[in-house]
Amino acid sequence: MNSTKLTKKQLAVLDFIQDFTDENGTSPSYREIMEGLGLTSVSAVAEHVDNLVAKGALRKTPGEARSLEILDYKHTETVNLFKARMIDVSEEDKAVLVKAAGILGLDLDQN
C-alpha cells in the first residue's frame, strides 16, 4: 500500500465497507455507503473510493457491482517495522519475529 496516510473520512469509508461486508457477506453499493455515512452524493463516495484505490487501501473490479475489497490498511507500518528489524539479524531472532508476525496476523510477504 502507498505510504500516504488516510484521512478520517477515508478511514470511515473503509470501516463502513468492512462492517457492511462482515454483516451482509457482500460489499455495499455506493448509495449504501452514502446513506450509511451521511454523505450528500454518490459522486462523493466515488471520489473517496477512487482515492482509496489509488492509495492501495481498496480494490474494486471495474464494471462489477459490489466488488469493493479492503486491502490490509491497518498493519502496513507494523509490517514495515518487522521487515526492517529482520535485516541483518540472527536466524534465531528472525524465527522469533516471523512467529510474532504470524500471531499478529501480519503478512510479511506483502509489497
Helices and strands as residue ranges (DSSP letters): H 8-24, H 30-37, H 42-54, E 58-59, E 69-70, H 76-85, H 91-104
